[in-house]
Amino acid sequence: MWTPIMEIDWNSVGTLKHTVGGYDIRTDTLKILVTAAMQGHEGDASQMRIEMEDGVVFLPDEIRRLALARSRIR
């Protein structure tokens, strides 16, 4: 489910997961998780998803959109 960028709480906590390998990469704030996914140390962002504590899931295309959000870079 895509949430408009204006409603994103960058300080909310979630877990970055590797969908192909089936393992958790790290648990942190959304701002940090998006950065980690885009850095590519654990593979391409197309192989990752972010699961937030409130149940929201960001799929690879959504992670890329979040990475481009102006509100993330403050």
N, C-alpha and C positions, 0 to 999 in steps of 0.2 A: 504494500500500500504506500503510495507516494504522498508525503506531507509537504505542503508548500513551504518553500525556503523561509518565508517570514515567520513561520510557527516553530521553527527548529530551535530546540534548547541544546546548544552546543556543549553545555556542562552536564547533560544527562549521561548516565553510565550505561554502557553496553559491552558486548563482546564481539570482536572481530573473529570470524570463523573461516577456515579454509574448506570450501565445499567439496573439492576433489579429494583432498587428503582426510577430510572428516575430523579435523582437530581444531581446537581453539588456539588462536594466535596470541591474543592479549585482551584483557578487560581494562577499560579506561573510559574517559569522557569521549563523546562523539567526535569532538574536534580532533583529538589525538588519533582515534581509530580511522578516520577518513585519511589523515595524513599517512598513517602506517600502511593502509591499503594501497595508496597511490605510490608509495616509495618502491614497492615491488620486491622487498627483501624475501618475502615468503611466496612469491609468485605474482602473476598478473592479477589485477583487480577483478578481472572477469571470472576468477576462481574463488572469489570471496563474497561474504555477506556479513552484515552487521545486525546482530540481534540485541535490541535494547531491553532494559529491565522492565519497561512498561509493555512489552510484547510487540512493539513495532519492529519490522524487519526491513532493512534496506538491501536490495539486490544490487548486483554489479553496476547496472546502468544508473541506478539511483546514487550509488557511491560516487560515480564520476560527476553527476550533477551537483552533489554536495561539495565536491572538491572545488568546483568552479564558483560556488556561492560567495558573493562579496562579504556576507556577514561572517563567514568563517575566518577571514583574514583580517583580524583586528588586533 
